[in-house]
Amino acid sequence: MTRTKLFCFLLLTLASAASIFPQAAAAEPGLPPHSLRAEVSILGRAVAPYPRDFWVVFSYRPVSSARFVAVRFEHEGYSVLHPLALNEKSTFVLVYRPPATLDRLTYRMGVDGLWMRDPANPVYTTDSFGTEYSQVDLSGLFPAPEHDPIVHADGEVTFTLRGEPGRIVSVAGSFNRWDPFVHALEETSPGVYSLTLRLPRGAAYYYYFLSNGGKLLDPANDETRRSPEGELVCYFQVP
């Protein structure tokens, strides 16, 4: 194989992977697990979208032929095109990771420029103009912690915040002199931010989050107190 042919082959391979796994191509955090990638590569028929390991699998099997299949989502204003790619079984597939803030995906599927509800998905809604939109229930895909922060047996404390993806999130508290720049949370998956700290035992702590500079109480922590300055903040103890 000549260098030119090899280069073209590599470009086609990368383009196919970017179509099936667009979040990975866009450098979003995380990749679908290998088992899921292998699963969709041999999917031989269209099935209703199903959530798996924080991802959602979409598929379309043309009756005769189709050249281009894509989906658009309501939470993106139907402005972003997510192409499906042909797998080795001639089924169009897409593995998509939705934002953690959603409990339902509403979308439309386009086949060669004709937009419709997903023919493999029996769940849909209709607007006042009679337009049909397919839907996928995401409840349970991103289970929220029962209580935050999580205090581990070894004294470490894990803070978690769920919100819009692509934010700059940090935590300020009595353990870092309320400095908003010391402890930044990492976006471990789209819209999910996390940080683990080791704090001295036998003490009570106060804190709040900052998201793009704006103060935010922890929505997963019902324990609140007043700081010495009278500001409402979150509260927890490390026994």
C-alpha positions in Angstrom: 0.0 0.0 0.0 1.4 3.3 -1.0 1.8 6.2 1.5 -1.0 8.1 -0.2 -3.4 5.2 0.0 -2.4 4.5 3.6 -3.0 8.2 4.5 -6.5 8.1 2.8 -7.4 4.9 4.7 -6.4 6.4 8.0 -8.5 9.6 7.3 -11.6 7.4 6.4 -11.1 5.4 9.6 -10.9 8.5 11.8 -13.9 10.1 10.1 -16.0 7.0 10.7 -15.0 6.9 14.4 -15.8 10.6 14.8 -19.3 10.0 13.4 -20.1 7.1 15.7 -18.5 8.7 18.8 -18.9 12.5 18.2 -18.3 13.4 21.9 -14.9 11.7 21.7 -14.1 13.6 18.5 -15.0 16.9 20.2 -12.6 16.0 23.1 -15.4 15.6 25.6 -14.5 13.8 28.8 -14.5 10.1 28.6 -15.1 7.4 25.9 -17.7 4.8 25.5 -16.5 1.5 27.1 -15.0 -1.0 24.8 -17.9 -3.4 25.3 -20.4 -0.8 24.1 -18.3 0.1 21.1 -18.1 -3.5 20.1 -21.8 -3.9 20.7 -22.8 -1.1 18.3 -20.3 -2.1 15.6 -22.2 -5.4 15.1 -25.8 -4.1 15.6 -27.7 -5.6 12.7 -31.1 -3.9 13.1 -32.7 -0.7 14.2 -33.8 -0.7 17.9 -35.3 1.9 20.1 -32.7 4.2 21.7 -31.4 2.7 24.9 -29.1 4.2 27.6 -26.0 2.3 28.6 -23.1 3.4 30.9 -24.0 7.1 30.7 -24.4 6.9 26.9 -27.4 6.5 24.6 -27.3 4.3 21.5 -29.3 5.4 18.4 -29.8 3.3 15.3 -31.5 3.3 11.9 -31.8 0.5 9.4 -32.9 1.7 5.9 -35.6 -0.3 4.1 -33.9 0.2 0.8 -30.9 2.6 0.9 -29.9 5.8 2.6 -26.9 8.0 2.2 -27.1 10.3 5.3 -28.8 9.8 8.7 -28.5 12.2 11.6 -30.3 13.4 14.7 -30.9 16.9 16.2 -31.8 17.5 19.9 -34.2 19.9 21.5 -31.7 20.9 24.2 -29.4 22.2 21.5 -32.2 24.1 19.8 -32.1 21.5 16.9 -29.1 23.5 15.6 -26.4 20.8 15.9 -26.3 17.9 13.5 -25.2 14.5 14.9 -24.6 12.1 12.0 -25.0 8.4 12.4 -22.3 6.1 10.8 -22.7 2.8 9.0 -21.4 -0.1 11.0 -20.2 -3.4 9.6 -23.8 -4.7 9.5 -25.0 -1.8 7.3 -26.9 -0.2 10.2 -26.6 3.5 11.0 -25.5 3.9 14.6 -24.6 6.8 17.0 -23.4 6.6 20.6 -24.2 9.9 22.3 -23.5 11.2 25.8 -26.2 13.6 26.9 -25.7 16.4 29.4 -26.2 15.2 33.0 -28.8 17.9 33.6 -31.4 16.2 31.4 -34.0 13.7 32.4 -35.3 13.3 28.9 -33.9 13.5 25.4 -36.3 15.0 22.8 -35.1 14.7 19.2 -35.8 14.3 15.5 -34.2 12.0 13.0 -33.2 13.0 9.5 -32.8 10.5 6.6 -31.4 12.0 3.4 -32.9 15.4 4.3 -36.3 14.2 5.4 -36.9 14.9 9.1 -39.2 12.7 11.1 -39.6 11.0 14.4 -37.4 7.9 15.0 -39.3 5.0 13.3 -37.6 2.6 15.8 -38.7 4.5 18.9 -42.4 4.1 19.9 -42.1 7.0 22.4 -42.9 10.4 21.0 -44.7 13.7 21.6 -46.6 16.0 19.2 -46.6 19.7 19.2 -49.5 22.0 18.4 -48.6 22.0 14.7 -48.8 18.2 14.6 -45.0 17.7 14.4 -43.8 14.6 16.0 -40.7 14.4 18.2 -39.1 11.2 19.6 -38.2 11.0 23.3 -35.8 8.9 25.4 -36.2 8.7 29.2 -32.8 9.3 30.9 -34.0 8.9 34.5 -31.4 6.8 36.3 -28.7 7.3 33.7 -26.9 9.9 35.9 -28.0 8.9 39.4 -27.6 11.8 41.8 -25.8 11.2 45.1 -28.2 10.7 48.0 -26.3 13.3 50.0 -23.4 15.5 49.2 -20.6 15.8 50.0 -19.7 12.1 50.5 -17.5 11.5 53.6 -15.4 8.4 53.1 -14.2 6.1 55.9 -10.6 7.2 55.4 -11.5 10.8 56.0 -11.5 11.9 52.4 -14.5 14.0 51.2 -15.9 14.0 47.7 -17.8 17.1 46.4 -20.0 16.6 43.3 -21.9 19.2 41.4 -24.2 18.6 38.4 -24.9 21.4 36.0 -24.3 22.7 32.5 -21.3 21.3 30.8 -18.2 23.4 30.1 -18.4 25.5 33.3 -15.5 26.5 35.6 -16.5 25.1 39.0 -14.7 25.4 42.3 -15.5 25.1 46.0 -14.8 27.7 48.7 -15.1 26.9 52.3 -13.9 27.1 55.9 -11.2 24.5 55.0 -9.5 26.8 52.4 -10.2 30.2 54.0 -13.1 30.7 51.4 -10.6 31.1 48.6 -12.5 30.4 45.3 -9.3 29.6 43.4 -7.6 26.9 45.5 -9.9 23.9 44.9 -11.2 23.5 41.3 -13.6 20.6 40.5 -12.9 18.5 37.4 -15.6 17.8 34.8 -15.4 14.1 34.9 -18.3 13.7 32.4 -20.4 16.3 30.6 -22.1 18.5 33.3 -20.7 16.4 36.2 -18.0 18.1 38.3 -16.1 16.3 41.2 -13.3 16.9 43.7 -12.0 14.8 46.5 -10.1 16.3 49.5 -8.6 14.9 52.6 -9.8 17.0 55.6 -9.0 16.7 59.3 -11.4 14.5 61.3 -13.6 15.6 64.2 -14.5 19.0 62.7 -17.5 20.7 61.1 -17.0 22.5 57.7 -18.9 25.1 55.7 -18.7 25.7 52.0 -20.4 26.7 48.7 -19.7 26.2 45.1 -18.8 28.7 42.4 -19.9 28.1 38.8 -18.3 30.5 36.4 -17.8 32.9 39.3 -21.3 32.8 40.6 -22.0 31.5 44.1 -24.1 28.4 44.3 -25.3 26.3 47.3 -24.9 22.5 46.9 -28.3 21.3 45.6 -27.6 17.8 47.0 -26.9 19.1 50.6 -29.9 20.1 52.7 -27.7 21.1 55.7 -27.2 24.8 55.7 -25.9 27.3 58.3 -25.0 31.0 58.5 -21.4 31.9 58.1 -19.8 34.4 60.6 -20.7 37.1 58.0 -24.3 36.0 58.0 -24.2 34.4 54.5 -26.2 31.2 54.0 -23.7 28.3 53.2 -23.7 24.5 53.2 -22.5 22.5 56.2 -21.1 19.0 56.9 -19.1 17.1 59.5 -16.1 14.7 59.2 -16.4 12.4 62.3 
